[in-house]
């Protein structure tokens, strides 16, 4: 199912944040990864602090992160959240508020995993950590069906790859997966990287390639389905939600993934935020379109329980 929504009315503050980052990165093209990580932790500035949500630094299976608990949440239900940032940037600090809004709307808890980052830890380190966190939740007594992998951008890739890896291991699969502006094409071939260059204020092909080079520096094949889910056999894949903006550079990744999932008979929902930016739910609490998307995801989530 594909749902189109009207363009936003108010000015998009996420575009302003992205444009500001782009200016600074152009001014300082040799900015270190360490400094970029500090900059990208400011991602959380786009998101309002959700009310009635508490956070606790903890770990699952040796993977550090932040556990998110909204008031009145069903403690059995867990959104296992994998943050974006090109496999090299982002953290639980940048994404905890987004996870808080989503968990609160779904009536669930969440764990935002601080998986190992490239280039210090190239593939498969991040994926290994994601699987460890999933296994740790199961070991704690959570039913597999009550654990929902969620990810934005590169984290969307990891949410999908985690399920594919569990399938390869012969494990029981979760019942549903949520992706927000997933970055899937590690061959860096998407046409919307060029056609949406003027409307995406964050992503350019050169930056994508730099992150691909970091992530695959251990020698992984960019067509390996665990790296590039556009090459995966999705037959038997869980119920799937894809959210993306039609003006973002990675839009084609979502279009192609939706088509692949539908071809394989997956129960897939694809929601398009017209005129929005990459991972526009980051604007939760600050923009009506982001709040609408959070509600739409929560309705979809509850329908699958």
Buried (B, 14 or more C-beta within 10 A) or exposed (E): EEEEBEEBEEEBBBBEBBEEBBEEBEEEEEEEBEEBBEBBBEBBEBBBEBEEBEBEEEBBBEBBBBBBBBEEBEEEBBBBBBBBBBBBBBBBBBBBBBBBBBBBBBBBBBBBBBBBBBBEBBBBBBBBBBBBBBBBBBEEEBBBBBBBBBBBBBBBBBBBBBBBBBBEEEBEBBBBBBBBBBBBBBEBEBEBBEBBEEBBBBBBBEBBEBBBBBBBBEEBEBEBBBBBBBBBEBEEBBBBBBBBBBBBBBBBBBBBBBEBBBEBEBBBBBBBBEBBBBBBBBBBBBBEBBBBBBEBBBEBBEEBB
